[in-house]
Amino acid sequence: MTRVLAGDLGGTNTRLAIVSTDGGPRRWVAREDFHSRDHDSLEELVRA
């Protein structure tokens, strides 16, 4: 199973998702929204 970490990083909000890319249509496996100012780095967001 191939999975990709996708994100929309902004000054106010950051949205991260894990997307399955096996064969057919892409499918969201997990998705989470964060307030960007609450985290010091992308690494911290990914670990959250």
C-alpha distance matrix in Angstrom:
0.0 3.8 6.4 10.1 13.3 15.9 19.5 23.0 25.4 29.0 32.3 32.4 28.9 25.4 22.3 18.9 15.6 11.9 10.4 7.2 7.7 6.1 9.6 12.1 13.4 11.8 11.6 12.9 11.4 14.4 17.5 20.7 24.0 26.3 29.9 29.8 33.2 32.1 29.9 31.1 28.0 24.5 23.5 25.3 23.6 20.0 21.3 22.9
3.8 0.0 3.8 6.8 10.4 12.8 16.5 20.0 22.4 26.1 29.4 29.8 26.5 22.9 20.0 16.6 13.6 10.1 8.4 5.9 5.6 5.8 9.4 11.9 12.6 10.4 10.9 11.9 11.1 13.8 16.3 19.3 22.3 24.5 27.9 27.4 30.9 30.1 27.8 28.7 25.5 21.8 21.1 23.3 21.5 18.0 19.8 21.5
6.4 3.8 0.0 3.8 6.9 9.5 13.1 16.7 19.0 22.6 25.9 26.2 22.8 19.2 16.3 12.8 9.9 6.4 5.4 4.5 5.9 7.9 11.5 13.1 12.7 9.6 9.5 9.4 8.5 10.5 12.7 15.6 18.5 20.7 24.1 23.7 27.2 26.4 24.2 25.3 22.2 18.5 18.0 19.9 17.9 14.6 16.6 18.1
10.1 6.8 3.8 0.0 3.8 6.1 9.8 13.4 15.6 19.3 22.6 23.2 20.0 16.3 13.8 10.4 8.1 5.6 5.2 6.5 7.2 10.3 13.4 14.6 13.5 10.0 10.4 9.6 9.7 10.7 11.8 14.2 16.6 18.5 21.7 20.9 24.4 24.1 21.7 22.7 19.4 15.6 15.7 17.9 15.7 12.7 15.4 16.9
13.3 10.4 6.9 3.8 0.0 3.8 6.8 10.5 12.3 16.0 19.2 19.7 16.5 12.8 10.5 7.1 5.8 4.7 6.5 9.2 10.6 13.9 16.9 17.7 15.9 12.2 12.0 10.1 10.0 9.6 9.8 11.4 13.5 15.0 18.0 17.2 20.7 20.3 18.0 19.0 15.8 12.1 12.4 14.4 12.0 9.2 12.3 13.6
15.9 12.8 9.5 6.1 3.8 0.0 3.8 7.3 9.8 13.3 16.8 17.3 14.2 10.7 8.3 5.8 5.2 6.2 7.1 10.5 11.4 15.1 17.5 17.7 15.3 11.7 11.8 9.8 11.1 10.4 9.3 10.8 12.1 13.8 16.6 15.7 19.4 19.6 17.7 18.9 15.9 12.2 13.6 15.4 12.5 10.7 14.3 14.9
19.5 16.5 13.1 9.8 6.8 3.8 0.0 3.8 6.1 9.6 13.0 13.6 10.6 7.2 5.5 4.4 6.2 8.7 10.2 13.9 15.0 18.7 21.1 20.9 18.1 14.6 14.4 12.0 13.3 11.6 9.4 9.6 9.7 11.0 13.3 12.3 16.0 16.6 14.9 16.2 13.6 10.2 12.5 13.8 10.7 10.0 13.8 13.9
23.0 20.0 16.7 13.4 10.5 7.3 3.8 0.0 3.8 6.5 10.2 10.8 8.2 5.6 5.1 6.6 9.0 12.1 13.3 17.0 18.0 21.7 23.7 23.1 20.1 16.8 16.7 14.3 16.1 14.1 11.2 10.8 9.5 10.4 11.9 10.7 14.4 15.7 14.7 16.0 13.9 11.1 14.2 15.1 12.0 12.4 16.1 15.6
25.4 22.4 19.0 15.6 12.3 9.8 6.1 3.8 0.0 3.8 7.1 8.5 6.7 4.5 6.5 8.1 11.4 14.4 16.3 20.0 21.0 24.8 27.0 26.6 23.7 20.3 20.1 17.5 18.8 16.4 13.4 12.0 10.0 9.5 10.0 7.9 11.3 13.1 11.8 12.7 10.8 8.7 12.3 13.0 10.3 11.7 15.1 14.7
29.0 26.1 22.6 19.3 16.0 13.3 9.6 6.5 3.8 0.0 3.8 5.5 5.3 5.5 8.5 11.1 14.5 17.8 19.5 23.3 24.4 28.1 30.2 29.6 26.4 23.2 23.0 20.2 21.7 19.1 15.8 13.9 11.1 10.0 9.1 7.0 9.8 12.4 12.0 13.0 12.1 11.0 14.8 14.9 12.4 14.5 17.6 16.7
32.3 29.4 25.9 22.6 19.2 16.8 13.0 10.2 7.1 3.8 0.0 3.8 6.1 7.7 11.3 14.0 17.6 20.9 23.0 26.7 28.0 31.7 33.9 33.3 30.1 26.9 26.4 23.5 24.8 21.9 18.5 16.0 12.8 10.8 8.6 6.1 7.5 10.8 11.0 11.8 11.9 12.0 15.7 15.3 13.4 16.2 18.8 17.6
32.4 29.8 26.2 23.2 19.7 17.3 13.6 10.8 8.5 5.5 3.8 0.0 3.8 7.1 10.3 13.6 17.1 20.6 22.8 26.6 28.2 31.9 34.0 33.1 29.8 26.7 25.8 22.6 23.8 20.7 17.1 14.3 10.7 8.7 6.0 5.3 6.8 9.6 10.9 12.8 13.4 13.5 16.9 15.8 13.4 16.4 18.7 16.9
28.9 26.5 22.8 20.0 16.5 14.2 10.6 8.2 6.7 5.3 6.1 3.8 0.0 3.8 6.6 10.1 13.4 17.0 19.2 23.0 24.8 28.4 30.6 29.7 26.5 23.3 22.2 18.9 20.0 16.9 13.2 10.6 7.0 5.7 4.7 4.9 8.0 9.6 10.4 12.9 12.8 12.0 15.2 14.1 11.1 13.7 16.2 14.3
25.4 22.9 19.2 16.3 12.8 10.7 7.2 5.6 4.5 5.5 7.7 7.1 3.8 0.0 3.8 6.6 10.2 13.6 16.0 19.8 21.6 25.1 27.6 27.0 23.9 20.5 19.5 16.3 17.2 14.2 10.8 8.5 5.9 5.2 6.3 5.7 9.5 10.4 9.9 12.1 11.0 9.3 12.4 11.9 8.5 10.5 13.4 12.0
22.3 20.0 16.3 13.8 10.5 8.3 5.5 5.1 6.5 8.5 11.3 10.3 6.6 3.8 0.0 3.8 6.8 10.5 12.6 16.4 18.4 21.9 24.2 23.5 20.4 17.0 15.8 12.5 13.6 10.8 7.3 5.8 4.5 6.3 8.9 9.2 12.9 13.2 12.7 15.1 13.6 11.0 13.5 13.3 9.5 10.3 13.4 12.0
18.9 16.6 12.8 10.4 7.1 5.8 4.4 6.6 8.1 11.1 14.0 13.6 10.1 6.6 3.8 0.0 3.8 7.1 9.7 13.4 15.6 19.0 21.7 21.4 18.7 15.0 13.7 10.5 11.0 8.3 5.8 5.5 6.5 8.3 11.4 11.4 15.1 14.7 13.4 15.5 13.3 10.1 11.8 12.1 8.5 7.9 11.1 10.5
15.6 13.6 9.9 8.1 5.8 5.2 6.2 9.0 11.4 14.5 17.6 17.1 13.4 10.2 6.8 3.8 0.0 3.8 6.2 9.8 12.3 15.5 18.3 17.9 15.4 11.7 10.1 6.8 7.4 5.5 4.2 6.4 8.8 11.4 14.8 15.1 18.8 18.2 16.9 19.0 16.6 13.3 14.3 14.9 11.5 9.9 12.7 12.4
11.9 10.1 6.4 5.6 4.7 6.2 8.7 12.1 14.4 17.8 20.9 20.6 17.0 13.6 10.5 7.1 3.8 0.0 3.8 6.8 9.7 12.5 15.6 15.8 13.9 10.2 8.6 6.1 5.4 5.2 6.5 9.2 12.2 14.6 18.2 18.3 21.8 21.0 19.3 21.1 18.5 14.9 15.1 16.2 13.3 10.7 13.1 13.5
10.4 8.4 5.4 5.2 6.5 7.1 10.2 13.3 16.3 19.5 23.0 22.8 19.2 16.0 12.6 9.7 6.2 3.8 0.0 3.8 6.3 9.4 12.1 12.1 10.2 6.5 5.5 4.5 5.5 7.2 8.7 12.0 14.8 17.6 21.0 21.1 24.8 24.3 22.6 24.4 21.6 17.9 18.3 19.7 16.8 14.3 16.8 17.3
7.2 5.9 4.5 6.5 9.2 10.5 13.9 17.0 20.0 23.3 26.7 26.6 23.0 19.8 16.4 13.4 9.8 6.8 3.8 0.0 3.8 5.8 9.0 9.5 8.7 5.7 5.2 6.3 6.4 9.5 11.9 15.4 18.4 21.2 24.7 24.8 28.4 27.8 26.0 27.7 24.8 21.1 21.1 22.6 20.0 17.1 19.3 20.0
7.7 5.6 5.9 7.2 10.6 11.4 15.0 18.0 21.0 24.4 28.0 28.2 24.8 21.6 18.4 15.6 12.3 9.7 6.3 3.8 0.0 3.8 6.3 7.5 7.3 5.1 6.9 9.1 10.1 13.0 14.9 18.3 21.0 23.7 27.0 26.8 30.5 30.2 28.3 29.6 26.4 22.6 22.8 24.8 22.3 19.4 21.9 22.9
6.1 5.8 7.9 10.3 13.9 15.1 18.7 21.7 24.8 28.1 31.7 31.9 28.4 25.1 21.9 19.0 15.5 12.5 9.4 5.8 3.8 0.0 3.8 6.2 7.9 7.3 8.7 11.4 11.8 15.2 17.7 21.2 24.1 26.9 30.3 30.3 33.9 33.4 31.5 32.8 29.7 25.9 25.8 27.7 25.4 22.3 24.3 25.5
9.6 9.4 11.5 13.4 16.9 17.5 21.1 23.7 27.0 30.2 33.9 34.0 30.6 27.6 24.2 21.7 18.3 15.6 12.1 9.0 6.3 3.8 0.0 3.8 6.8 8.0 10.2 13.6 14.6 18.1 20.3 23.9 26.6 29.6 32.9 32.9 36.6 36.3 34.5 35.8 32.7 28.9 29.0 31.0 28.6 25.6 27.9 28.9
12.1 11.9 13.1 14.6 17.7 17.7 20.9 23.1 26.6 29.6 33.3 33.1 29.7 27.0 23.5 21.4 17.9 15.8 12.1 9.5 7.5 6.2 3.8 0.0 3.8 6.5 8.7 12.4 14.1 17.5 19.4 23.1 25.7 28.9 32.2 32.5 36.2 36.0 34.6 36.2 33.3 29.5 30.0 31.7 28.9 26.3 28.7 29.2
13.4 12.6 12.7 13.5 15.9 15.3 18.1 20.1 23.7 26.4 30.1 29.8 26.5 23.9 20.4 18.7 15.4 13.9 10.2 8.7 7.3 7.9 6.8 3.8 0.0 3.8 6.3 9.9 12.4 15.4 16.7 20.4 22.6 26.0 29.1 29.5 33.3 33.3 32.1 33.8 31.0 27.4 28.2 29.7 26.7 24.4 27.0 27.2
11.8 10.4 9.6 10.0 12.2 11.7 14.6 16.8 20.3 23.2 26.9 26.7 23.3 20.5 17.0 15.0 11.7 10.2 6.5 5.7 5.1 7.3 8.0 6.5 3.8 0.0 3.8 6.8 9.5 12.2 13.4 17.0 19.3 22.5 25.7 26.0 29.8 29.7 28.4 30.1 27.3 23.6 24.5 25.9 22.9 20.6 23.3 23.6
11.6 10.9 9.5 10.4 12.0 11.8 14.4 16.7 20.1 23.0 26.4 25.8 22.2 19.5 15.8 13.7 10.1 8.6 5.5 5.2 6.9 8.7 10.2 8.7 6.3 3.8 0.0 3.8 6.2 9.2 10.9 14.6 17.3 20.7 24.1 24.8 28.5 28.0 27.0 29.1 26.5 23.0 23.6 24.6 21.5 19.2 21.6 21.4
12.9 11.9 9.4 9.6 10.1 9.8 12.0 14.3 17.5 20.2 23.5 22.6 18.9 16.3 12.5 10.5 6.8 6.1 4.5 6.3 9.1 11.4 13.6 12.4 9.9 6.8 3.8 0.0 3.8 5.7 7.1 10.9 13.7 17.1 20.6 21.4 25.1 24.4 23.5 25.8 23.5 20.0 20.7 21.4 18.1 16.1 18.4 17.9
11.4 11.1 8.5 9.7 10.0 11.1 13.3 16.1 18.8 21.7 24.8 23.8 20.0 17.2 13.6 11.0 7.4 5.4 5.5 6.4 10.1 11.8 14.6 14.1 12.4 9.5 6.2 3.8 0.0 3.8 7.1 10.6 14.1 17.1 20.9 21.8 25.3 24.1 23.0 25.3 23.1 19.7 19.7 20.2 17.3 14.9 16.5 16.2
14.4 13.8 10.5 10.7 9.6 10.4 11.6 14.1 16.4 19.1 21.9 20.7 16.9 14.2 10.8 8.3 5.5 5.2 7.2 9.5 13.0 15.2 18.1 17.5 15.4 12.2 9.2 5.7 3.8 0.0 3.8 7.0 10.6 13.5 17.3 18.5 21.8 20.5 19.5 22.1 20.2 17.1 17.3 17.3 14.1 12.3 13.8 12.9
17.5 16.3 12.7 11.8 9.8 9.3 9.4 11.2 13.4 15.8 18.5 17.1 13.2 10.8 7.3 5.8 4.2 6.5 8.7 11.9 14.9 17.7 20.3 19.4 16.7 13.4 10.9 7.1 7.1 3.8 0.0 3.8 7.0 10.3 13.9 15.3 18.7 17.7 17.1 19.8 18.2 15.3 16.2 15.9 12.3 11.4 13.5 12.0
20.7 19.3 15.6 14.2 11.4 10.8 9.6 10.8 12.0 13.9 16.0 14.3 10.6 8.5 5.8 5.5 6.4 9.2 12.0 15.4 18.3 21.2 23.9 23.1 20.4 17.0 14.6 10.9 10.6 7.0 3.8 0.0 3.8 6.7 10.4 12.1 15.3 14.0 13.8 16.9 15.8 13.4 14.5 13.5 9.8 9.9 11.8 9.5
24.0 22.3 18.5 16.6 13.5 12.1 9.7 9.5 10.0 11.1 12.8 10.7 7.0 5.9 4.5 6.5 8.8 12.2 14.8 18.4 21.0 24.1 26.6 25.7 22.6 19.3 17.3 13.7 14.1 10.6 7.0 3.8 0.0 3.8 7.1 9.2 12.3 11.6 12.0 15.3 14.7 12.9 14.8 13.4 9.7 11.1 13.2 10.6
26.3 24.5 20.7 18.5 15.0 13.8 11.0 10.4 9.5 10.0 10.8 8.7 5.7 5.2 6.3 8.3 11.4 14.6 17.6 21.2 23.7 26.9 29.6 28.9 26.0 22.5 20.7 17.1 17.1 13.5 10.3 6.7 3.8 0.0 3.8 5.9 8.7 7.8 8.5 11.9 11.9 10.9 13.0 11.1 7.8 10.3 12.0 9.3
29.9 27.9 24.1 21.7 18.0 16.6 13.3 11.9 10.0 9.1 8.6 6.0 4.7 6.3 8.9 11.4 14.8 18.2 21.0 24.7 27.0 30.3 32.9 32.2 29.1 25.7 24.1 20.6 20.9 17.3 13.9 10.4 7.1 3.8 0.0 3.8 5.6 5.7 7.6 10.8 11.8 11.8 14.3 12.2 9.6 12.9 14.4 11.8
29.8 27.4 23.7 20.9 17.2 15.7 12.3 10.7 7.9 7.0 6.1 5.3 4.9 5.7 9.2 11.4 15.1 18.3 21.1 24.8 26.8 30.3 32.9 32.5 29.5 26.0 24.8 21.4 21.8 18.5 15.3 12.1 9.2 5.9 3.8 0.0 3.8 5.4 5.8 8.1 8.8 9.1 12.1 10.5 8.5 11.9 13.8 12.0
33.2 30.9 27.2 24.4 20.7 19.4 16.0 14.4 11.3 9.8 7.5 6.8 8.0 9.5 12.9 15.1 18.8 21.8 24.8 28.4 30.5 33.9 36.6 36.2 33.3 29.8 28.5 25.1 25.3 21.8 18.7 15.3 12.3 8.7 5.6 3.8 0.0 3.8 5.5 7.3 9.5 11.2 13.8 11.7 10.7 14.4 15.6 13.7
32.1 30.1 26.4 24.1 20.3 19.6 16.6 15.7 13.1 12.4 10.8 9.6 9.6 10.4 13.2 14.7 18.2 21.0 24.3 27.8 30.2 33.4 36.3 36.0 33.3 29.7 28.0 24.4 24.1 20.5 17.7 14.0 11.6 7.8 5.7 5.4 3.8 0.0 3.8 7.0 9.5 11.2 12.8 9.8 9.1 12.9 13.3 11.0
29.9 27.8 24.2 21.7 18.0 17.7 14.9 14.7 11.8 12.0 11.0 10.9 10.4 9.9 12.7 13.4 16.9 19.3 22.6 26.0 28.3 31.5 34.5 34.6 32.1 28.4 27.0 23.5 23.0 19.5 17.1 13.8 12.0 8.5 7.6 5.8 5.5 3.8 0.0 3.8 5.8 7.7 9.1 6.4 6.4 10.1 10.6 9.3
31.1 28.7 25.3 22.7 19.0 18.9 16.2 16.0 12.7 13.0 11.8 12.8 12.9 12.1 15.1 15.5 19.0 21.1 24.4 27.7 29.6 32.8 35.8 36.2 33.8 30.1 29.1 25.8 25.3 22.1 19.8 16.9 15.3 11.9 10.8 8.1 7.3 7.0 3.8 0.0 3.8 7.3 8.4 6.7 8.1 11.3 11.7 11.6
28.0 25.5 22.2 19.4 15.8 15.9 13.6 13.9 10.8 12.1 11.9 13.4 12.8 11.0 13.6 13.3 16.6 18.5 21.6 24.8 26.4 29.7 32.7 33.3 31.0 27.3 26.5 23.5 23.1 20.2 18.2 15.8 14.7 11.9 11.8 8.8 9.5 9.5 5.8 3.8 0.0 3.8 5.3 5.2 6.5 8.9 10.1 10.9
24.5 21.8 18.5 15.6 12.1 12.2 10.2 11.1 8.7 11.0 12.0 13.5 12.0 9.3 11.0 10.1 13.3 14.9 17.9 21.1 22.6 25.9 28.9 29.5 27.4 23.6 23.0 20.0 19.7 17.1 15.3 13.4 12.9 10.9 11.8 9.1 11.2 11.2 7.7 7.3 3.8 0.0 3.8 5.4 5.0 6.2 8.6 9.8
23.5 21.1 18.0 15.7 12.4 13.6 12.5 14.2 12.3 14.8 15.7 16.9 15.2 12.4 13.5 11.8 14.3 15.1 18.3 21.1 22.8 25.8 29.0 30.0 28.2 24.5 23.6 20.7 19.7 17.3 16.2 14.5 14.8 13.0 14.3 12.1 13.8 12.8 9.1 8.4 5.3 3.8 0.0 3.8 5.4 5.2 6.3 8.7
25.3 23.3 19.9 17.9 14.4 15.4 13.8 15.1 13.0 14.9 15.3 15.8 14.1 11.9 13.3 12.1 14.9 16.2 19.7 22.6 24.8 27.7 31.0 31.7 29.7 25.9 24.6 21.4 20.2 17.3 15.9 13.5 13.4 11.1 12.2 10.5 11.7 9.8 6.4 6.7 5.2 5.4 3.8 0.0 3.8 5.5 5.2 6.2
23.6 21.5 17.9 15.7 12.0 12.5 10.7 12.0 10.3 12.4 13.4 13.4 11.1 8.5 9.5 8.5 11.5 13.3 16.8 20.0 22.3 25.4 28.6 28.9 26.7 22.9 21.5 18.1 17.3 14.1 12.3 9.8 9.7 7.8 9.6 8.5 10.7 9.1 6.4 8.1 6.5 5.0 5.4 3.8 0.0 3.8 5.4 5.1
20.0 18.0 14.6 12.7 9.2 10.7 10.0 12.4 11.7 14.5 16.2 16.4 13.7 10.5 10.3 7.9 9.9 10.7 14.3 17.1 19.4 22.3 25.6 26.3 24.4 20.6 19.2 16.1 14.9 12.3 11.4 9.9 11.1 10.3 12.9 11.9 14.4 12.9 10.1 11.3 8.9 6.2 5.2 5.5 3.8 0.0 3.8 5.5
21.3 19.8 16.6 15.4 12.3 14.3 13.8 16.1 15.1 17.6 18.8 18.7 16.2 13.4 13.4 11.1 12.7 13.1 16.8 19.3 21.9 24.3 27.9 28.7 27.0 23.3 21.6 18.4 16.5 13.8 13.5 11.8 13.2 12.0 14.4 13.8 15.6 13.3 10.6 11.7 10.1 8.6 6.3 5.2 5.4 3.8 0.0 3.8
22.9 21.5 18.1 16.9 13.6 14.9 13.9 15.6 14.7 16.7 17.6 16.9 14.3 12.0 12.0 10.5 12.4 13.5 17.3 20.0 22.9 25.5 28.9 29.2 27.2 23.6 21.4 17.9 16.2 12.9 12.0 9.5 10.6 9.3 11.8 12.0 13.7 11.0 9.3 11.6 10.9 9.8 8.7 6.2 5.1 5.5 3.8 0.0
